[in-house]
């Protein structure tokens, strides 16, 4: 089960600092680094999903374990702790870049932007070759990025209504 927030997120969880607004070329330039970080997150999540049931089983039977199983219990605990620390560090790195992790199991991230004066995000999932989708904040529907946005130097400058 994923422990990351969904797009809707609650206001109480929002940071007090100003949210980054990225244009399409910048988001696309960031993609190789984000892809690497997200790949690490997904593989760490997969490892945790495999280790957690084993850890729970060993913990339930901790009083009945033979020596090898006791040693394995400690080893699994250390592996889980290391994986959780790695996951936190990777998510923090994404936040530092201004990118939010939407789903750590699918490897989906949002690059925040503004479209027509509304909060929006460019959306990318692990396994996709390019950053080709967007959505308004709070929406689940990922829309293809229109061809004319591809040609503009910045989405925000061309498609965002000015205050």
N, C-alpha and C positions, 0 to 999 in steps of 0.2 A: 504494500500500500504506500502510495506517495505521501510525503510529509510536506510538500511544497504547496504554497497558496495557489488558488486558481486566479484567473484574470479578474474576477469581481473583487477579490480581496476586501478586507474590512478596513474602514478608515482608521481604526485604532492601530493597525499594523503599519500604516504609512509612515515613512520617514519625514521628519520635520524639514529636512533640507530640500531645496528646489529640485524637482525631477528633471533629469536630462532630457533634452529634445535633440534627436539625431536626424540628420537628413539621409536620404537613400544612399548617396555615394559613401558617406562616412560609415553607415551601417554595413555596407557591402565590404568596405576595406577592413572592418573589424571581424568579418565572418571567419577567416582562417583561425584566428586566435580563439574566438568564441567556439568554433567547431572542436578545437582541441580540448578546451575546458569542458564542454558539454560531453564529449566522448568519455573523458575521465569520470565525470559525474555519473553517466549511465552505467559504465562498467563497475563503478563503486557501488551503485544502487543494486546492480545484479548480484554482486558479491554479498552485500548485506542481506538481500532477500534469500540467499542460499544459507548464509550463516545463522540467521536469526532463529529459524526453526530448530536447528541443531543446538544452539545455545539454550533455547527454552527447554528442550528435552533434557539436556544435561543438567540444567538447573533444577528441573522438577525431580530428577532422580539423584541429586547430588549426594545423598546419604547412602545410597546403594551402589555407588560406582566403584569399580575396581581401579587399581592404580593408573592404568593406561587411560581409562576414561576420565579420571580426575585430571590428569595431565592435559588431555584434550580439552576439557572444560576450561582450564586456564588459558590454553592456547587460543581457543575460539573467542574467549572474552577479550584477549589482547587484539586479535584480528578485528573484532567488531569495533573496539575503541579506536583503533588506527583508521579504519574505514570511515567511521563517523567524523573523526577529526579531518580527514581528507575531504569528505563531502562538505563540511562546513567551510573549509578553506577555499574550495572551488566555487561555492555559491557566493562567498564573500568577494572573490576575485571578479565574478560576473557583476555583482552589485557595484564594485569599484569602477567597472567599465560603463556603468549606467544601464546594463542589460538585466532583465529580470527572468528568472527561471520559472516557467509556467508549469512544467511537468518533468520531474526528474527521471521518470521511468521511460518516457517517450523521447526525452531530450529536446523538449520544446522551449524556446526562449522568445522573448519580446524585446525589440529595440524601440524604446518610446519615441514618439514623434507627435506632431500636430498636423491634422488634416482638416481643412475648412474650419480652422479655429477650435476644433474638438480634439481632445486627447485621443491618441490612436497609437498603434504600434505596428512595426514591420515584424512579421512572424516567420520563424524558421524552425524546422525540426531536423534532428539528426537523421542523416540519410539523404536529405535533399542537397542537391549540388549547388543551388543558388538561393539567394534571398529573393523570393518571388511572390510573397503574400503579405497582406496587411489586414488589419481589423480596427474598428473603433474600440476604445477601452470598454470593458465590460461585456463585449460580444464574444461569442464562441466561433462565429463564422469567419473563416479565413478567406479573404478575397484575393484573386490574382492582382498583382500590381499592374496597372494599365500601361500600355506601351508608351504613351506620351510622357509618363513619369520617368521612364527609362532614359529619355532624351534630354530631360531638363537637368540643370546642374544641381538644383535642390528641390525637393518636394515641398519643403516647408515654405520657401520663398514664393513658389509659383502657385501652390494649391491652398495655402493657408490664408484665411481671411485675416487681415491685419487689425489689431485692436484700435 
